[in-house]
Amino acid sequence: MAPERISVVADGPAPPPGVRRAGALDASPGALERIADAIHSGEITVPIAAAYPLEQLREAVTRQAERHVHGKIVIAL
């Protein structure tokens, strides 16, 4: 059985046994399109923690840097 994967953006503690790290370099061709389609169809839900206008970019970055955000920070252009 293949190990489970966890996608990481920044280095952190070692994953538990049987789990390997994976990132963008591990993606297969067409992966981004499949993910976008799954989000669009509702198969995958992306939690949004907060949305900020571009003028509040500094506040958005500060909130993200606190590392206690449960969801994505969205910047409206």
C-alpha positions as CSV (number, residue, x, y, z in Angstrom):
1,M,0.0,0.0,0.0
2,A,1.4,3.4,-0.9
3,P,1.9,5.9,2.0
4,E,-0.5,8.7,2.6
5,R,0.6,12.1,1.5
6,I,0.5,15.5,3.1
7,S,1.0,18.7,1.0
8,V,3.2,21.2,2.6
9,V,4.1,24.8,1.8
10,A,6.7,25.4,4.6
11,D,8.9,22.9,6.5
12,G,7.6,21.8,9.8
13,P,7.7,18.7,12.0
14,A,8.2,15.3,10.5
15,P,4.9,13.7,9.3
16,P,3.7,10.6,11.1
17,P,4.9,7.2,10.0
18,G,3.4,6.1,6.7
19,V,2.9,9.6,5.5
20,R,5.2,11.3,3.0
21,R,5.5,15.0,2.1
22,A,4.4,16.1,-1.3
23,G,4.4,19.4,-3.1
24,A,3.9,21.0,-6.5
25,L,7.0,19.3,-7.9
26,D,5.2,15.9,-7.3
27,A,2.1,16.9,-9.3
28,S,1.3,15.0,-12.5
29,P,0.4,16.8,-15.8
30,G,-3.1,18.2,-15.7
31,A,-3.3,18.1,-11.9
32,L,-4.2,21.8,-11.5
33,E,-7.0,21.4,-14.0
34,R,-8.4,18.4,-12.2
35,I,-8.3,20.2,-8.9
36,A,-9.9,23.3,-10.3
37,D,-12.7,21.2,-11.8
38,A,-13.3,19.4,-8.5
39,I,-13.5,22.7,-6.7
40,H,-15.9,24.1,-9.3
41,S,-18.1,21.0,-9.2
42,G,-18.2,21.1,-5.3
43,E,-16.4,17.8,-5.0
44,I,-13.7,19.7,-3.0
45,T,-14.5,22.6,-0.7
46,V,-11.9,25.2,0.0
47,P,-12.5,26.9,3.3
48,I,-12.1,30.7,3.2
49,A,-10.9,32.3,6.5
50,A,-11.2,35.9,5.3
51,A,-11.2,38.1,2.3
52,Y,-9.4,41.4,2.0
53,P,-9.4,44.1,-0.7
54,L,-6.0,44.8,-2.2
55,E,-5.7,48.0,-0.1
56,Q,-5.6,45.8,3.0
57,L,-2.9,43.5,1.8
58,R,-0.6,44.3,4.8
59,E,-3.4,43.2,7.2
60,A,-4.0,40.0,5.2
61,V,-0.3,39.1,5.3
62,T,-0.1,39.8,9.0
63,R,-3.1,37.6,9.7
64,Q,-1.6,34.8,7.6
65,A,1.7,35.1,9.3
66,E,0.1,34.5,12.7
67,R,-0.3,30.9,11.6
68,H,-3.6,30.3,13.3
69,V,-5.7,30.8,10.2
70,H,-8.2,27.9,9.5
71,G,-8.8,28.4,5.8
72,K,-7.5,30.5,2.9
73,I,-6.9,34.2,2.9
74,V,-8.3,35.8,-0.2
75,I,-7.1,39.0,-1.8
76,A,-9.7,40.6,-4.0
77,L,-8.1,42.4,-7.0
